Every structure is written in C-alpha cells, then in structure tokens.
Amino acid sequence: MARIVMKFGGTSVADLDRIRNVAARVKREVDAGNQVAVVVSAMAGATNQLVGWCEALSPLFDAREYDAVVATGEQVTAGLLAIALQSIGIEARSWAGWQIAVDTDGQHGKARINGIEGEVLIERLSRGQVPVVAGFQGIGPDNRITTLGRGGSDTSAVALAAALKADRCDIYTDVDGIYTTDPRIVPKARKLAKITYEEMLELASVGAKVLQTRSVELAMKERVRVQVLSSFSDAPGTMVVDEDEIVEQEIVAGIAYSRDEAKVTVRRVPDKPGIAAAIFVPLAEANINVDMIVQNVSEDGTTDMTFTVGKTDLAKAQATLEAVRGAIGYAEFSTDKDVAKISVVGVGMRSHAGVAGTMFKTLADRGINIQVISTSEIKVSVLIAAEYTELAVRALHGAYDLDAQ
C-alpha cells in the first residue's frame, strides 16, 4: 500500500465530465489499496473570471478581499469532486486550505507556505477516506484566507505530500510528461522517464511551464518524489527525483525558451564602485526581478549595463530608473521587448566540457546573434531576437542529439 497525493490542474477539472474522469482515476488508486489525498485547482477559466470581477470593481482592490474571492474557485472544484467520488462509492470529504490548516505568511496574493498540520488528514486516510483539498490557498497570520500566486496548486500538492509523508506526488495536467523541449516546436522531442530536481528547477525557471518553480524548489528541499502525467491518457509520466536515482546521466536534459523577457540597456553610466548597486537596489526594492546581466566598459570611463526583466515589469523598471537617474548619472536607457531567452540544461554539464561552445557554434551557423549570456553549473542561457526562437530551439535540440530515434 502506498500513500499518494494526486493533484489535478484546471484543464483536468474543466467541466463535470472531466471531474467524473478524475473521480474514476482516484477510485482506481483507492481500489488498488492505496491511501489517496487529492489537491485540485479551479476549473479552467474560473480564476481568470474571479480576478476580472475584482479588477472591474476596483483596480486598487484590497488584496485580502481579492484572496477571499479568488480562493473560491478551488473550493468549488473540491466540493464537486467530493460529490463525484461519493456518487461512485468512495468516502470523500472536501477541505479548504484554512481547515487543514495550510499555514502561510501574510503576503496576500503571493503567500508562501510555512507548514501544514497533516495529522487530521493522516487520521482520515487511515480510515479509508479520501480528502479532497482546495489548492492555491492557506491561512495567514491574521487568520484570513491567503492565496499562493499563479500555479500555487502545484506547491500546495507538494507541501501536502511532504506533510503526509506521501510516497509520491502525482501532478496530472494536459501533457503526459516532461519532454526534452516543446513538442509543438520540435515534433521529435523525447519524453523523459526521469529528470533530476536540479534540472527541472532550472527548466521551470527559464521557461518550461510544466511545473511551477516554487513547487520544484519545495520538492527538492523535502525530497518529495513527483510524477508528471496526463489526465487524458494512461501513458507513463515523468518522475522528478534525486540525481542518484538516475543511473546514466544525459549531458543535456532539455532545451527551454521564454518569450516573457525584455532587455534594458542603461548607457554611459560612470564606471565607479557602487554603480551596479545604484541601478539594481532600487529595482529590487520595487520587487522587479533582474535575470541576465552584462556590462561593457568603455575607454572614456563610462560603462553600458544591459539586463533583462519580465515583460510585465518593464514599465515599472523604466519608471524606477527614471526616478533615480540623478543618483546614477546615466546618459540614456533603451528597451527591447522583441527578445527571447534560450536555455540548455543538464546535470551532465558538470563533468563534460564544450556544452556552451556547441550552443554558440550552432547558433552562429544559423546566423543568430547572441545579445546576452548567463550560466550556472548546469545551465547556459542566451538572449536572442525573438524571431529566431523556433529556429534556435530546433537547431540546438538536434545539436545535442536529443531528437527521438
């Protein structure tokens, strides 16, 4: 007997027929003798509608009331799935995040989980009951409902799996696993049987949208084995596991891309100590995440600083830089939204030289100019013109022999 947390995303519970399909999947696990807890997202489109209502009433809405409204989407799904399970003979009960309780900090709209009291649910599991938990939500220090931000149901599921000491956390979505790249761009992309936490975390952070970054961070920290699989087929999924569970490592696990980046260049900045802090501290204080950074020093004692931010933060970044222009002393700055970040990820890079060289040569052979480069121990990312995104992904996928045989 295993203890499993099953998480179903919005497309998996988009209507009553799909909720019935989810109930049938849960019943199969229960009939196999497993203890099962379920975490659900809101039905597809429901959260967008709830957010739209808040914004229509007031663009400057109270974040606490926003959370009270948008958390209802998951609660509806949890109740409906519990009813569907009861109708096919499975003892089930729905739980809102505050009932468990999922303890969070007080950052409404983007709260982080501090911990989950799992004892009550463990007792229910031991009695054969299936708890159906509303994802994406918890209870803050002020005893009010909080939400975890977009994709937060994945994080809810992993946190619950850790609290319940589950053997596995199954994330059901509209894809049947994790691929070497986006199959819509590269039809020969291969589905991976296993991928390491580190690789999945890097892929999620640079554009792969299969799993939410915070959920992978938590899974790695708590050593929760995560499986990604489809709600719409019985095909085996992809396991996200410790590196030592993978016997033979690929040099490169996958190619990711993101079109959500914007490039900012601050020109003719005085080249002196503290100038980087003068630029990036105000951006951090404005909650703007800066990703790739490159500096070009000129002979005249000035420097150009280029970096990337999320496209949604570009206007705020511009306003922030304009507000501190006097303190920085730059001549001008420019922006470019027509860029894309392409990343090559693999733990095999630690022990193999030449991965970056292969990337640079492959792009050069196709006339693709590299604007910015950033690296980590298991990742190389470059910024290129957005129009070359698909060409770059296809070329790199072939260059690293990732195409399915």
Secondary structure, 3 states (H helix, E strand, C coil): CCEEEEEECHHHHCCHHHHHHHHHHHHHHHHCCCEEEEEECCCCCHHHHHHHHHHHHCCCCCHHHHHHHHCHHHHHHHHHHHHHHHHCCCCEEEECHHHHCEEECCCCCCCCEEEECCHHHHHHHHCCCEEEEECCEEECCCCCEEECCCCHHHHHHHHHHHHCCCCEEEEEECCCCCECCCCCCCCCCCECCEEEHHHHHHHHHCCCCCCCHHHHHHHHHHCCCEEEEECCCCCCCEEEECHHHCCCCCCCCEEEEECCEEEEEEEEEECCCCHHHHHHHHHHHCCCCEEEEEEEECCCCEEEEEEEEEHHHHHHHHHHHHHCHHHHCCCEEEEECCEEEEEEECHHHHHCCCHHHHHHHHHHHCCCCCCEEEEECCEEEEEEEHHHHHHHHHHHHHHCCCCCC
